[in-house]
Amino acid sequence: MNNTSSDCNKMYSFSDEYRREELIKKIEHALSRLTLEELEALLYDMITKNYINEF
């Protein structure tokens, strides 16, 4: 039974990693279409929510 459990965990982590990569691609595509002003607003929002640290 341990083998089956570990096989399922591998399958789910692969699926999670694939989903993560797909989300990153979608976000990168959306970011590439934003104006400078929109990017600056997004940066400010992310800094104030502590998603990223100011450099």
C-alpha positions as CSV (number, residue, x, y, z in Angstrom):
1,M,0.0,0.0,0.0
2,N,2.9,2.4,0.6
3,N,3.9,2.1,-3.0
4,T,0.5,3.1,-4.2
5,S,0.4,6.0,-1.7
6,S,3.8,7.3,-2.9
7,D,2.7,6.9,-6.6
8,C,-0.4,9.0,-5.9
9,N,1.7,11.6,-4.2
10,K,4.1,11.7,-7.2
11,M,1.1,12.1,-9.5
12,Y,-0.4,14.9,-7.5
13,S,2.9,16.8,-7.2
14,F,3.4,16.5,-11.0
15,S,-0.1,17.8,-11.5
16,D,0.5,20.6,-9.0
17,E,3.8,21.5,-10.7
18,Y,2.2,21.5,-14.1
19,R,-0.7,23.7,-12.9
20,R,1.8,26.1,-11.2
21,E,3.7,26.4,-14.5
22,E,0.5,27.1,-16.5
23,L,-0.5,29.8,-14.0
24,I,2.9,31.4,-14.2
25,K,2.7,31.5,-18.0
26,K,-0.8,33.1,-17.9
27,I,0.4,35.7,-15.4
28,E,3.5,36.5,-17.4
29,H,1.4,36.9,-20.5
30,A,-1.0,39.3,-18.7
31,L,1.9,41.3,-17.2
32,S,3.5,41.7,-20.6
33,R,0.4,43.5,-21.8
34,L,0.2,46.1,-18.9
35,T,1.2,49.7,-19.3
36,L,4.0,51.2,-17.3
37,E,1.5,52.9,-15.0
38,E,-0.4,49.6,-14.4
39,L,2.9,47.8,-13.6
40,E,3.8,50.5,-11.1
41,A,0.4,50.3,-9.5
42,L,0.7,46.5,-9.3
43,L,4.2,46.8,-7.8
44,Y,2.9,49.2,-5.2
45,D,0.0,46.9,-4.3
46,M,2.2,43.9,-4.0
47,I,4.7,45.8,-1.8
48,T,1.9,47.1,0.5
49,K,0.6,43.5,0.9
50,N,4.1,42.1,1.6
51,Y,4.0,39.8,-1.4
52,I,7.3,41.2,-2.4
53,N,9.9,43.3,-0.7
54,E,11.0,46.7,-2.0
55,F,14.5,46.6,-3.4
